Amino acid sequence: MKKPLPILLAAATATSFLLGPAAPAAKAIKPFFDEFQTVYVKPDSGDKKDKEFAAVVQKT
């Protein structure tokens, strides 16, 4: 009776591989992305981490 679990897992894995590429990439909605930048992105900060984060967000 232990055979159904591996078969179910194999079927779920195969389904995810087949349908995964068909799913659209996640994209931010413009107003939410603008608010995110306002709150979290600090390009004028003196902290190196803040500048690097701002650069990554700009590339996205």
PQR file of N, CA, C, O and H, with PARSE charges and radii, in Angstrom:
ATOM      1  N   MET A   1       0.810  -1.204   0.000 -0.4000 1.5000
ATOM      2  CA  MET A   1       0.000   0.000   0.000 -0.0000 2.0000
ATOM      3  C   MET A   1       0.850   1.264   0.000  0.5500 1.7000
ATOM      4  O   MET A   1       0.311   2.367   0.081 -0.5500 1.4000
ATOM      5  N   LYS A   2       2.151   1.123  -0.089 -0.4000 1.5000
ATOM      6  CA  LYS A   2       3.011   2.305  -0.083 -0.0000 2.0000
ATOM      7  C   LYS A   2       3.278   2.823  -1.501  0.5500 1.7000
ATOM      8  O   LYS A   2       3.968   3.831  -1.660 -0.5500 1.4000
ATOM      9  H   LYS A   2       2.589   0.226  -0.155  0.4000 1.0000
ATOM     10  N   LYS A   3       2.758   2.170  -2.511 -0.4000 1.5000
ATOM     11  CA  LYS A   3       3.008   2.580  -3.888 -0.0000 2.0000
ATOM     12  C   LYS A   3       2.275   3.850  -4.308  0.5500 1.7000
ATOM     13  O   LYS A   3       2.813   4.586  -5.135 -0.5500 1.4000
ATOM     14  H   LYS A   3       2.198   1.352  -2.381  0.4000 1.0000
ATOM     15  N   PRO A   4       1.091   4.155  -3.799 -0.5600 1.5000
ATOM     16  CA  PRO A   4       0.388   5.363  -4.272  0.2800 2.0000
ATOM     17  C   PRO A   4       1.131   6.669  -3.977  0.5500 1.7000
ATOM     18  O   PRO A   4       1.056   7.607  -4.770 -0.5500 1.4000
ATOM     19  N   LEU A   5       1.842   6.745  -2.858 -0.4000 1.5000
ATOM     20  CA  LEU A   5       2.533   7.989  -2.515 -0.0000 2.0000
ATOM     21  C   LEU A   5       3.633   8.335  -3.519  0.5500 1.7000
ATOM     22  O   LEU A   5       3.658   9.465  -4.006 -0.5500 1.4000
ATOM     23  H   LEU A   5       1.903   5.983  -2.214  0.4000 1.0000
ATOM     24  N   PRO A   6       4.543   7.416  -3.851 -0.5600 1.5000
ATOM     25  CA  PRO A   6       5.562   7.770  -4.857  0.2800 2.0000
ATOM     26  C   PRO A   6       4.962   8.095  -6.226  0.5500 1.7000
ATOM     27  O   PRO A   6       5.457   8.973  -6.933 -0.5500 1.4000
ATOM     28  N   ILE A   7       3.905   7.393  -6.593 -0.4000 1.5000
ATOM     29  CA  ILE A   7       3.256   7.672  -7.876 -0.0000 2.0000
ATOM     30  C   ILE A   7       2.638   9.063  -7.859  0.5500 1.7000
ATOM     31  O   ILE A   7       2.730   9.800  -8.841 -0.5500 1.4000
ATOM     32  H   ILE A   7       3.502   6.680  -6.018  0.4000 1.0000
ATOM     33  N   LEU A   8       2.011   9.421  -6.747 -0.4000 1.5000
ATOM     34  CA  LEU A   8       1.414  10.748  -6.608 -0.0000 2.0000
ATOM     35  C   LEU A   8       2.486  11.838  -6.657  0.5500 1.7000
ATOM     36  O   LEU A   8       2.297  12.868  -7.304 -0.5500 1.4000
ATOM     37  H   LEU A   8       1.936   8.822  -5.950  0.4000 1.0000
ATOM     38  N   LEU A   9       3.601  11.612  -5.977 -0.4000 1.5000
ATOM     39  CA  LEU A   9       4.693  12.594  -5.997 -0.0000 2.0000
ATOM     40  C   LEU A   9       5.288  12.731  -7.395  0.5500 1.7000
ATOM     41  O   LEU A   9       5.603  13.837  -7.832 -0.5500 1.4000
ATOM     42  H   LEU A   9       3.754  10.775  -5.451  0.4000 1.0000
ATOM     43  N   ALA A  10       5.441  11.617  -8.090 -0.4000 1.5000
ATOM     44  CA  ALA A  10       5.972  11.661  -9.452 -0.0000 2.0000
ATOM     45  C   ALA A  10       5.019  12.407 -10.381  0.5500 1.7000
ATOM     46  O   ALA A  10       5.455  13.177 -11.236 -0.5500 1.4000
ATOM     47  H   ALA A  10       5.186  10.718  -7.734  0.4000 1.0000
ATOM     48  N   ALA A  11       3.727  12.180 -10.212 -0.4000 1.5000
ATOM     49  CA  ALA A  11       2.743  12.873 -11.048 -0.0000 2.0000
ATOM     50  C   ALA A  11       2.746  14.371 -10.759  0.5500 1.7000
ATOM     51  O   ALA A  11       2.657  15.182 -11.681 -0.5500 1.4000
ATOM     52  H   ALA A  11       3.372  11.554  -9.517  0.4000 1.0000
ATOM     53  N   ALA A  12       2.847  14.740  -9.485 -0.4000 1.5000
ATOM     54  CA  ALA A  12       2.879  16.160  -9.126 -0.0000 2.0000
ATOM     55  C   ALA A  12       4.137  16.829  -9.670  0.5500 1.7000
ATOM     56  O   ALA A  12       4.077  17.961 -10.152 -0.5500 1.4000
ATOM     57  H   ALA A  12       2.918  14.081  -8.736  0.4000 1.0000
ATOM     58  N   THR A  13       5.265  16.145  -9.598 -0.4000 1.5000
ATOM     59  CA  THR A  13       6.518  16.694 -10.125 -0.0000 2.0000
ATOM     60  C   THR A  13       6.439  16.869 -11.638  0.5500 1.7000
ATOM     61  O   THR A  13       6.845  17.903 -12.170 -0.5500 1.4000
ATOM     62  H   THR A  13       5.314  15.226  -9.207  0.4000 1.0000
ATOM     63  N   ALA A  14       5.920  15.866 -12.324 -0.4000 1.5000
ATOM     64  CA  ALA A  14       5.792  15.957 -13.782 -0.0000 2.0000
ATOM     65  C   ALA A  14       4.859  17.097 -14.181  0.5500 1.7000
ATOM     66  O   ALA A  14       5.132  17.824 -15.136 -0.5500 1.4000
ATOM     67  H   ALA A  14       5.590  15.026 -11.892  0.4000 1.0000
ATOM     68  N   THR A  15       3.771  17.247 -13.454 -0.4000 1.5000
ATOM     69  CA  THR A  15       2.825  18.328 -13.750 -0.0000 2.0000
ATOM     70  C   THR A  15       3.471  19.687 -13.553  0.5500 1.7000
ATOM     71  O   THR A  15       3.273  20.596 -14.359 -0.5500 1.4000
ATOM     72  H   THR A  15       3.549  16.656 -12.678  0.4000 1.0000
ATOM     73  N   SER A  16       4.247  19.829 -12.480 -0.4000 1.5000
ATOM     74  CA  SER A  16       4.887  21.125 -12.233 -0.0000 2.0000
ATOM     75  C   SER A  16       5.925  21.446 -13.306  0.5500 1.7000
ATOM     76  O   SER A  16       6.079  22.605 -13.692 -0.5500 1.4000
ATOM     77  H   SER A  16       4.408  19.091 -11.825  0.4000 1.0000
ATOM     78  N   PHE A  17       6.636  20.429 -13.787 -0.4000 1.5000
ATOM     79  CA  PHE A  17       7.609  20.675 -14.853 -0.0000 2.0000
ATOM     80  C   PHE A  17       6.922  21.033 -16.170  0.5500 1.7000
ATOM     81  O   PHE A  17       7.438  21.837 -16.945 -0.5500 1.4000
ATOM     82  H   PHE A  17       6.511  19.488 -13.474  0.4000 1.0000
ATOM     83  N   LEU A  18       5.780  20.444 -16.413 -0.4000 1.5000
ATOM     84  CA  LEU A  18       5.073  20.729 -17.661 -0.0000 2.0000
ATOM     85  C   LEU A  18       4.366  22.078 -17.637  0.5500 1.7000
ATOM     86  O   LEU A  18       4.354  22.790 -18.642 -0.5500 1.4000
ATOM     87  H   LEU A  18       5.360  19.791 -15.783  0.4000 1.0000
ATOM     88  N   LEU A  19       3.783  22.431 -16.507 -0.4000 1.5000
ATOM     89  CA  LEU A  19       3.012  23.671 -16.426 -0.0000 2.0000
ATOM     90  C   LEU A  19       3.827  24.855 -15.922  0.5500 1.7000
ATOM     91  O   LEU A  19       3.406  26.001 -16.080 -0.5500 1.4000
ATOM     92  H   LEU A  19       3.793  21.853 -15.692  0.4000 1.0000
ATOM     93  N   GLY A  20       4.964  24.606 -15.329 -0.4000 1.5000
ATOM     94  CA  GLY A  20       5.789  25.684 -14.781 -0.0000 2.0000
ATOM     95  C   GLY A  20       6.203  26.718 -15.813  0.5500 1.7000
ATOM     96  O   GLY A  20       6.012  27.911 -15.577 -0.5500 1.4000
ATOM     97  H   GLY A  20       5.307  23.675 -15.201  0.4000 1.0000
ATOM     98  N   PRO A  21       6.760  26.315 -16.944 -0.5600 1.5000
ATOM     99  CA  PRO A  21       7.167  27.307 -17.948  0.2800 2.0000
ATOM    100  C   PRO A  21       5.995  28.076 -18.553  0.5500 1.7000
ATOM    101  O   PRO A  21       6.180  29.188 -19.047 -0.5500 1.4000
ATOM    102  N   ALA A  22       4.807  27.508 -18.522 -0.4000 1.5000
ATOM    103  CA  ALA A  22       3.651  28.184 -19.100 -0.0000 2.0000
ATOM    104  C   ALA A  22       3.123  29.290 -18.192  0.5500 1.7000
ATOM    105  O   ALA A  22       2.421  30.190 -18.652 -0.5500 1.4000
ATOM    106  H   ALA A  22       4.657  26.604 -18.121  0.4000 1.0000
ATOM    107  N   ALA A  23       3.458  29.226 -16.911 -0.4000 1.5000
ATOM    108  CA  ALA A  23       2.978  30.239 -15.969 -0.0000 2.0000
ATOM    109  C   ALA A  23       3.742  31.540 -16.205  0.5500 1.7000
ATOM    110  O   ALA A  23       4.958  31.510 -16.396 -0.5500 1.4000
ATOM    111  H   ALA A  23       4.028  28.494 -16.538  0.4000 1.0000
ATOM    112  N   PRO A  24       3.057  32.675 -16.196 -0.5600 1.5000
ATOM    113  CA  PRO A  24       3.743  33.952 -16.417  0.2800 2.0000
ATOM    114  C   PRO A  24       4.623  34.326 -15.230  0.5500 1.7000
ATOM    115  O   PRO A  24       4.346  33.954 -14.090 -0.5500 1.4000
ATOM    116  N   ALA A  25       5.671  35.055 -15.515 -0.4000 1.5000
ATOM    117  CA  ALA A  25       6.561  35.519 -14.455 -0.0000 2.0000
ATOM    118  C   ALA A  25       5.833  36.540 -13.587  0.5500 1.7000
ATOM    119  O   ALA A  25       4.984  37.293 -14.065 -0.5500 1.4000
ATOM    120  H   ALA A  25       5.897  35.356 -16.441  0.4000 1.0000
ATOM    121  N   ALA A  26       6.176  36.550 -12.326 -0.4000 1.5000
ATOM    122  CA  ALA A  26       5.555  37.513 -11.411 -0.0000 2.0000
ATOM    123  C   ALA A  26       6.047  38.913 -11.764  0.5500 1.7000
ATOM    124  O   ALA A  26       7.243  39.134 -11.954 -0.5500 1.4000
ATOM    125  H   ALA A  26       6.865  35.938 -11.938  0.4000 1.0000
ATOM    126  N   LYS A  27       5.123  39.839 -11.849 -0.4000 1.5000
ATOM    127  CA  LYS A  27       5.469  41.224 -12.162 -0.0000 2.0000
ATOM    128  C   LYS A  27       4.765  42.126 -11.170  0.5500 1.7000
ATOM    129  O   LYS A  27       3.608  41.902 -10.815 -0.5500 1.4000
ATOM    130  H   LYS A  27       4.152  39.659 -11.696  0.4000 1.0000
ATOM    131  N   ALA A  28       5.473  43.139 -10.732 -0.4000 1.5000
ATOM    132  CA  ALA A  28       4.884  44.067  -9.770 -0.0000 2.0000
ATOM    133  C   ALA A  28       3.889  44.990 -10.470  0.5500 1.7000
ATOM    134  O   ALA A  28       4.097  45.405 -11.610 -0.5500 1.4000
ATOM    135  H   ALA A  28       6.414  43.321 -11.020  0.4000 1.0000
ATOM    136  N   ILE A  29       2.837  45.290  -9.780 -0.4000 1.5000
ATOM    137  CA  ILE A  29       1.870  46.267 -10.270 -0.0000 2.0000
ATOM    138  C   ILE A  29       2.483  47.638 -10.029  0.5500 1.7000
ATOM    139  O   ILE A  29       2.991  47.906  -8.940 -0.5500 1.4000
ATOM    140  H   ILE A  29       2.669  44.952  -8.854  0.4000 1.0000
ATOM    141  N   LYS A  30       2.440  48.498 -11.021 -0.4000 1.5000
ATOM    142  CA  LYS A  30       3.138  49.789 -10.994 -0.0000 2.0000
ATOM    143  C   LYS A  30       2.917  50.588  -9.707  0.5500 1.7000
ATOM    144  O   LYS A  30       3.909  51.018  -9.119 -0.5500 1.4000
ATOM    145  H   LYS A  30       2.027  48.280 -11.905  0.4000 1.0000
ATOM    146  N   PRO A  31       1.694  50.818  -9.229 -0.5600 1.5000
ATOM    147  CA  PRO A  31       1.531  51.611  -8.000  0.2800 2.0000
ATOM    148  C   PRO A  31       2.196  50.972  -6.779  0.5500 1.7000
ATOM    149  O   PRO A  31       2.737  51.675  -5.925 -0.5500 1.4000
ATOM    150  N   PHE A  32       2.156  49.633  -6.699 -0.4000 1.5000
ATOM    151  CA  PHE A  32       2.788  48.960  -5.568 -0.0000 2.0000
ATOM    152  C   PHE A  32       4.307  49.056  -5.659  0.5500 1.7000
ATOM    153  O   PHE A  32       4.985  49.241  -4.649 -0.5500 1.4000
ATOM    154  H   PHE A  32       1.717  49.062  -7.392  0.4000 1.0000
ATOM    155  N   PHE A  33       4.840  48.929  -6.878 -0.4000 1.5000
ATOM    156  CA  PHE A  33       6.281  49.037  -7.059 -0.0000 2.0000
ATOM    157  C   PHE A  33       6.759  50.449  -6.729  0.5500 1.7000
ATOM    158  O   PHE A  33       7.808  50.621  -6.108 -0.5500 1.4000
ATOM    159  H   PHE A  33       4.290  48.779  -7.699  0.4000 1.0000
ATOM    160  N   ASP A  34       6.002  51.449  -7.136 -0.4000 1.5000
ATOM    161  CA  ASP A  34       6.366  52.837  -6.817 -0.0000 2.0000
ATOM    162  C   ASP A  34       6.372  53.064  -5.310  0.5500 1.7000
ATOM    163  O   ASP A  34       7.270  53.723  -4.785 -0.5500 1.4000
ATOM    164  H   ASP A  34       5.150  51.310  -7.640  0.4000 1.0000
ATOM    165  N   GLU A  35       5.384  52.526  -4.617 -0.4000 1.5000
ATOM    166  CA  GLU A  35       5.325  52.673  -3.156 -0.0000 2.0000
ATOM    167  C   GLU A  35       6.484  51.930  -2.496  0.5500 1.7000
ATOM    168  O   GLU A  35       7.058  52.417  -1.522 -0.5500 1.4000
ATOM    169  H   GLU A  35       4.655  51.991  -5.043  0.4000 1.0000
ATOM    170  N   PHE A  36       6.829  50.755  -3.021 -0.4000 1.5000
ATOM    171  CA  PHE A  36       7.969  49.998  -2.508 -0.0000 2.0000
ATOM    172  C   PHE A  36       9.247  50.820  -2.625  0.5500 1.7000
ATOM    173  O   PHE A  36      10.037  50.891  -1.685 -0.5500 1.4000
ATOM    174  H   PHE A  36       6.363  50.360  -3.812  0.4000 1.0000
ATOM    175  N   GLN A  37       9.444  51.445  -3.792 -0.4000 1.5000
ATOM    176  CA  GLN A  37      10.634  52.268  -3.981 -0.0000 2.0000
ATOM    177  C   GLN A  37      10.647  53.450  -3.025  0.5500 1.7000
ATOM    178  O   GLN A  37      11.697  53.798  -2.485 -0.5500 1.4000
ATOM    179  H   GLN A  37       8.802  51.387  -4.557  0.4000 1.0000
ATOM    180  N   THR A  38       9.498  54.066  -2.812 -0.4000 1.5000
ATOM    181  CA  THR A  38       9.413  55.218  -1.918 -0.0000 2.0000
ATOM    182  C   THR A  38       9.792  54.833  -0.494  0.5500 1.7000
ATOM    183  O   THR A  38      10.490  55.581   0.191 -0.5500 1.4000
ATOM    184  H   THR A  38       8.646  53.783  -3.251  0.4000 1.0000
ATOM    185  N   VAL A  39       9.338  53.678  -0.054 -0.4000 1.5000
ATOM    186  CA  VAL A  39       9.539  53.282   1.341 -0.0000 2.0000
ATOM    187  C   VAL A  39      10.912  52.653   1.574  0.5500 1.7000
ATOM    188  O   VAL A  39      11.568  52.974   2.564 -0.5500 1.4000
ATOM    189  H   VAL A  39       8.771  53.070  -0.611  0.4000 1.0000
ATOM    190  N   TYR A  40      11.360  51.764   0.686 -0.4000 1.5000
ATOM    191  CA  TYR A  40      12.525  50.938   0.975 -0.0000 2.0000
ATOM    192  C   TYR A  40      13.803  51.304   0.226  0.5500 1.7000
ATOM    193  O   TYR A  40      14.891  50.984   0.705 -0.5500 1.4000
ATOM    194  H   TYR A  40      10.827  51.502  -0.119  0.4000 1.0000
ATOM    195  N   VAL A  41      13.715  51.951  -0.912 -0.4000 1.5000
ATOM    196  CA  VAL A  41      14.907  52.242  -1.709 -0.0000 2.0000
ATOM    197  C   VAL A  41      15.457  53.603  -1.305  0.5500 1.7000
ATOM    198  O   VAL A  41      14.762  54.618  -1.361 -0.5500 1.4000
ATOM    199  H   VAL A  41      12.831  52.211  -1.301  0.4000 1.0000
ATOM    200  N   LYS A  42      16.734  53.596  -0.894 -0.4000 1.5000
ATOM    201  CA  LYS A  42      17.386  54.829  -0.437 -0.0000 2.0000
ATOM    202  C   LYS A  42      18.700  55.018  -1.205  0.5500 1.7000
ATOM    203  O   LYS A  42      19.770  54.711  -0.680 -0.5500 1.4000
ATOM    204  H   LYS A  42      17.298  52.772  -0.848  0.4000 1.0000
ATOM    205  N   PRO A  43      18.626  55.520  -2.442 -0.5600 1.5000
ATOM    206  CA  PRO A  43      19.846  55.648  -3.244  0.2800 2.0000
ATOM    207  C   PRO A  43      20.807  56.711  -2.718  0.5500 1.7000
ATOM    208  O   PRO A  43      22.000  56.658  -3.018 -0.5500 1.4000
ATOM    209  N   ASP A  44      20.315  57.670  -1.942 -0.4000 1.5000
ATOM    210  CA  ASP A  44      21.173  58.740  -1.437 -0.0000 2.0000
ATOM    211  C   ASP A  44      21.782  58.410  -0.082  0.5500 1.7000
ATOM    212  O   ASP A  44      22.469  59.247   0.503 -0.5500 1.4000
ATOM    213  H   ASP A  44      19.346  57.713  -1.698  0.4000 1.0000
ATOM    214  N   SER A  45      21.543  57.219   0.421 -0.4000 1.5000
ATOM    215  CA  SER A  45      22.055  56.823   1.727 -0.0000 2.0000
ATOM    216  C   SER A  45      23.573  56.674   1.675  0.5500 1.7000
ATOM    217  O   SER A  45      24.145  56.398   0.620 -0.5500 1.4000
ATOM    218  H   SER A  45      20.985  56.540  -0.055  0.4000 1.0000
ATOM    219  N   GLY A  46      24.205  56.855   2.803 -0.4000 1.5000
ATOM    220  CA  GLY A  46      25.648  56.668   2.885 -0.0000 2.0000
ATOM    221  C   GLY A  46      26.028  55.218   3.100  0.5500 1.7000
ATOM    222  O   GLY A  46      27.198  54.857   2.977 -0.5500 1.4000
ATOM    223  H   GLY A  46      23.740  57.079   3.660  0.4000 1.0000
ATOM    224  N   ASP A  47      25.051  54.384   3.420 -0.4000 1.5000
ATOM    225  CA  ASP A  47      25.309  52.974   3.691 -0.0000 2.0000
ATOM    226  C   ASP A  47      25.511  52.211   2.380  0.5500 1.7000
ATOM    227  O   ASP A  47      24.735  52.359   1.436 -0.5500 1.4000
ATOM    228  H   ASP A  47      24.100  54.677   3.520  0.4000 1.0000
ATOM    229  N   LYS A  48      26.560  51.398   2.341 -0.4000 1.5000
ATOM    230  CA  LYS A  48      26.884  50.644   1.131 -0.0000 2.0000
ATOM    231  C   LYS A  48      25.760  49.670   0.762  0.5500 1.7000
ATOM    232  O   LYS A  48      25.451  49.497  -0.417 -0.5500 1.4000
ATOM    233  H   LYS A  48      27.189  51.278   3.108  0.4000 1.0000
ATOM    234  N   LYS A  49      25.150  49.033   1.768 -0.4000 1.5000
ATOM    235  CA  LYS A  49      24.075  48.069   1.503 -0.0000 2.0000
ATOM    236  C   LYS A  49      22.870  48.749   0.854  0.5500 1.7000
ATOM    237  O   LYS A  49      22.245  48.187  -0.045 -0.5500 1.4000
ATOM    238  H   LYS A  49      25.401  49.173   2.726  0.4000 1.0000
ATOM    239  N   ASP A  50      22.546  49.964   1.314 -0.4000 1.5000
ATOM    240  CA  ASP A  50      21.410  50.690   0.735 -0.0000 2.0000
ATOM    241  C   ASP A  50      21.668  51.043  -0.724  0.5500 1.7000
ATOM    242  O   ASP A  50      20.762  50.961  -1.554 -0.5500 1.4000
ATOM    243  H   ASP A  50      23.054  50.420   2.045  0.4000 1.0000
ATOM    244  N   LYS A  51      22.899  51.436  -1.040 -0.4000 1.5000
ATOM    245  CA  LYS A  51      23.239  51.785  -2.424 -0.0000 2.0000
ATOM    246  C   LYS A  51      23.183  50.555  -3.327  0.5500 1.7000
ATOM    247  O   LYS A  51      22.689  50.627  -4.452 -0.5500 1.4000
ATOM    248  H   LYS A  51      23.635  51.504  -0.366  0.4000 1.0000
ATOM    249  N   GLU A  52      23.696  49.417  -2.825 -0.4000 1.5000
ATOM    250  CA  GLU A  52      23.659  48.189  -3.618 -0.0000 2.0000
ATOM    251  C   GLU A  52      22.217  47.728  -3.845  0.5500 1.7000
ATOM    252  O   GLU A  52      21.865  47.278  -4.935 -0.5500 1.4000
ATOM    253  H   GLU A  52      24.098  49.359  -1.911  0.4000 1.0000
ATOM    254  N   PHE A  53      21.391  47.847  -2.804 -0.4000 1.5000
ATOM    255  CA  PHE A  53      19.983  47.464  -2.932 -0.0000 2.0000
ATOM    256  C   PHE A  53      19.281  48.354  -3.954  0.5500 1.7000
ATOM    257  O   PHE A  53      18.494  47.869  -4.766 -0.5500 1.4000
ATOM    258  H   PHE A  53      21.678  48.212  -1.919  0.4000 1.0000
ATOM    259  N   ALA A  54      19.562  49.643  -3.916 -0.4000 1.5000
ATOM    260  CA  ALA A  54      18.955  50.576  -4.872 -0.0000 2.0000
ATOM    261  C   ALA A  54      19.368  50.221  -6.301  0.5500 1.7000
ATOM    262  O   ALA A  54      18.558  50.306  -7.224 -0.5500 1.4000
ATOM    263  H   ALA A  54      20.202  50.038  -3.256  0.4000 1.0000
ATOM    264  N   ALA A  55      20.628  49.822  -6.480 -0.4000 1.5000
ATOM    265  CA  ALA A  55      21.100  49.445  -7.812 -0.0000 2.0000
ATOM    266  C   ALA A  55      20.378  48.189  -8.315  0.5500 1.7000
ATOM    267  O   ALA A  55      20.022  48.101  -9.490 -0.5500 1.4000
ATOM    268  H   ALA A  55      21.286  49.752  -5.730  0.4000 1.0000
ATOM    269  N   VAL A  56      20.167  47.231  -7.428 -0.4000 1.5000
ATOM    270  CA  VAL A  56      19.470  46.002  -7.814 -0.0000 2.0000
ATOM    271  C   VAL A  56      18.021  46.302  -8.179  0.5500 1.7000
ATOM    272  O   VAL A  56      17.496  45.755  -9.149 -0.5500 1.4000
ATOM    273  H   VAL A  56      20.456  47.303  -6.474  0.4000 1.0000
ATOM    274  N   VAL A  57      17.377  47.164  -7.408 -0.4000 1.5000
ATOM    275  CA  VAL A  57      15.977  47.503  -7.686 -0.0000 2.0000
ATOM    276  C   VAL A  57      15.872  48.248  -9.015  0.5500 1.7000
ATOM    277  O   VAL A  57      14.912  48.045  -9.758 -0.5500 1.4000
ATOM    278  H   VAL A  57      17.803  47.608  -6.620  0.4000 1.0000
ATOM    279  N   GLN A  58      16.834  49.096  -9.322 -0.4000 1.5000
ATOM    280  CA  GLN A  58      16.811  49.833 -10.589 -0.0000 2.0000
ATOM    281  C   GLN A  58      16.933  48.886 -11.780  0.5500 1.7000
ATOM    282  O   GLN A  58      16.332  49.128 -12.826 -0.5500 1.4000
ATOM    283  H   GLN A  58      17.614  49.260  -8.718  0.4000 1.0000
ATOM    284  N   LYS A  59      17.713  47.802 -11.627 -0.4000 1.5000
ATOM    285  CA  LYS A  59      17.878  46.835 -12.713 -0.0000 2.0000
ATOM    286  C   LYS A  59      16.600  46.044 -12.958  0.5500 1.7000
ATOM    287  O   LYS A  59      16.353  45.566 -14.065 -0.5500 1.4000
ATOM    288  H   LYS A  59      18.201  47.605 -10.777  0.4000 1.0000
ATOM    289  N   THR A  60      15.798  45.913 -11.918 -0.4000 1.5000
ATOM    290  CA  THR A  60      14.588  45.087 -12.006 -0.0000 2.0000
ATOM    291  C   THR A  60      13.507  45.781 -12.698  0.5500 1.7000
ATOM    292  O   THR A  60      12.420  45.226 -12.857 -0.5500 1.4000
ATOM    293  H   THR A  60      15.998  46.300 -11.019  0.4000 1.0000
TER
END
